[in-house]
């Protein structure tokens, strides 16, 4: 992803509130519940979304959806567009 496509995000809370949409089929995957960081260089490696329905879905790692940072197409004000293959759905 080109850095020109990334708006100035200053907090995890701003990123966490965004909905994630799959550009392959237009499906809403959910909202970001966590991120995966490379602690050696401080880069975000992936976005993590809860993979089930219900209140406790975000606590389970069983069905969570992990979107690698390289699959992010665009980060907008309210939405993040990603390219998620069938295995992420």
Contact map, one row per residue, 1 for C-alpha under 8 A:
11101000000000000000000000000000000000000000000000000000000000000000111111000000000000000
11111100000000000000000000000000000000000000000000000000000000000000000000000000000000000
11111100000000000000000000000000000000000000000000000000000000000000000000000000000000000
01111110000000000000000000000000000000000000000000000000000000000000000000000000000000000
11111110000000000000000000000000000000000000000000000000000000000000000001100000000000000
01111111100000000000000000000000000000000000000000000000000000000000000001110000000000000
00011111100000000000000000000000000000000000000000000000000000000000000000110000000000000
00000111110000000000000000000000000000000000000000000000000000000000000000000000000000000
00000111111101100000000000000000000000000000000000000000000000000000000000000000000000000
00000001111101000000000000000000000000000000000000000000000000000000000000000000000000000
00000000111111100000000000000000000000000000000000000000000000000000000000000000000000000
00000000111111110000000000000000000000000000000000000000000000000000000000000000000000000
00000000001111111000000000000000000000000000000000000000000000000000000000000000000000000
00000000111111111100000000000000000000000000000000000000000000000000000000000000000000000
00000000101111111100000000000001000000000000000000000000000000000000000000000000000000000
00000000000111111100000000000011110000000000000000000000000000000000000000000000000000000
00000000000011111110000000000011000000000000000000000000000000000000000000000100000000000
00000000000001111111000000000011000000000000000000000000000000000000000000001111000000000
00000000000000001111100000011111000000000000000000000000000000000000000000000111000000000
00000000000000000111110000011111000000000000000000000000000000000000000000000011110000000
00000000000000000011111001111100000000000000000000000000000000000000000000000011110000000
00000000000000000001111111111000000000000000000000000000000000000000000000000000111100000
00000000000000000000111111100000000000000000000000000000000000000000000000000000111100000
00000000000000000000011111000000000000000000000000000000000000000000000000000000001110000
00000000000000000000011111100000000000000000000000000000000000000000000000000000000000000
00000000000000000000111111110000000000000000000000000000000000000000000000000000000000000
00000000000000000000111011111000000000000000000000000000000000000000000000000000000000000
00000000000000000011110001111100000000000000000000000000000000000000000000000000000000000
00000000000000000011110000111110000000000000000010000000000000000000000000000000000000001
00000000000000000011100000011111000000000000000011000000000000000000000000000000000000000
00000000000000011111000000001111100000000000000011000000000000000000000000000000000000000
00000000000000111111000000000111111000000000001111000000000000000000000000000000000000000
00000000000000010000000000000011111000000000001111000000010000000000000000000000000000000
00000000000000010000000000000001111100000000001110000000000000000000000000000000000000000
00000000000000000000000000000001111110000001111100000000000000000000000000000000000000000
00000000000000000000000000000000011111000001111100000000000000000000000000000000000000000
00000000000000000000000000000000001111100111110000000000000000000000000000000000000000000
00000000000000000000000000000000000111111111100000000000000000000000000000000000000000000
00000000000000000000000000000000000011111110000000000000000000000000000000000000000000000
00000000000000000000000000000000000001111100000000000000000000000000000000000000000000000
00000000000000000000000000000000000001111110000000000000000000000000000000000000000000000
00000000000000000000000000000000000011111111000000000000000000000000000000000000000000000
00000000000000000000000000000000000011101111100000000000000000000000000000000000000000000
00000000000000000000000000000000001111000111111000000000000000000000100000000000000000000
00000000000000000000000000000000001111000011111000000000000000000001100000000000000000000
00000000000000000000000000000000001110000001111100000000000000000111100000000000000000000
00000000000000000000000000000001111100000001111110000000000000000111100000000000000000000
00000000000000000000000000000001111100000000011111000000000000011110000000000000000000000
00000000000000000000000000001111110000000000001111100000010000011100000000000000000000000
00000000000000000000000000000111100000000000000111110000111110111000000000000000000000000
00000000000000000000000000000000000000000000000011111000110001111000000000000000000000000
00000000000000000000000000000000000000000000000001111100110000110000000000000000000000000
00000000000000000000000000000000000000000000000000111111100000000000000000000000000000000
00000000000000000000000000000000000000000000000000011111100000000000000000000000000000000
00000000000000000000000000000000000000000000000000001111110000000000000000000000000000000
00000000000000000000000000000000000000000000000000001111111100000000000000000000000000000
00000000000000000000000000000000000000000000000001111111111100000000000000000000000000000
00000000000000000000000000000000100000000000000011110011111110010000000000000000000000000
00000000000000000000000000000000000000000000000001000001111110000000000000000000000000000
00000000000000000000000000000000000000000000000001000001111111110000000000000000000000000
00000000000000000000000000000000000000000000000001000000011111110000000000000000000000000
00000000000000000000000000000000000000000000000000100000000111110000000000000000000000000
00000000000000000000000000000000000000000000000001110000000111111000000000000000000000000
00000000000000000000000000000000000000000000000111110000010111111100000000000000000000000
00000000000000000000000000000000000000000000000111100000000000111110000000000000000000011
00000000000000000000000000000000000000000000011110000000000000011111000000000000000000010
00000000000000000000000000000000000000000000011100000000000000001111101100000000010100010
00000000000000000000000000000000000000000000111000000000000000000111111100000000000000000
10000000000000000000000000000000000000000001111000000000000000000011111100000000000000000
10000000000000000000000000000000000000000000000000000000000000000001111100000000000000000
10000000000000000000000000000000000000000000000000000000000000000011111110000000011100000
10000000000000000000000000000000000000000000000000000000000000000011111111100001111000000
10000000000000000000000000000000000000000000000000000000000000000000001111100001111000000
10001100000000000000000000000000000000000000000000000000000000000000000111110001110000000
00001110000000000000000000000000000000000000000000000000000000000000000111111011100000000
00000110000000000000000000000000000000000000000000000000000000000000000001111111100000000
00000000000000000100000000000000000000000000000000000000000000000000000000111110000000000
00000000000000001110000000000000000000000000000000000000000000000000000000011111000000000
00000000000000000111100000000000000000000000000000000000000000000000000000111111100000000
00000000000000000111100000000000000000000000000000000000000000000000000111110111110000000
00000000000000000001111000000000000000000000000000000000000000000000000111110011111000000
00000000000000000001111000000000000000000000000000000000000000000010001111000001111100000
00000000000000000000011100000000000000000000000000000000000000000000001110000000111110000
00000000000000000000011100000000000000000000000000000000000000000010001000000000011111111
00000000000000000000000100000000000000000000000000000000000000000000000000000000001111111
00000000000000000000000000000000000000000000000000000000000000000000000000000000000111111
00000000000000000000000000000000000000000000000000000000000000000000000000000000000111111
00000000000000000000000000000000000000000000000000000000000000001110000000000000000111111
00000000000000000000000000001000000000000000000000000000000000001000000000000000000111111
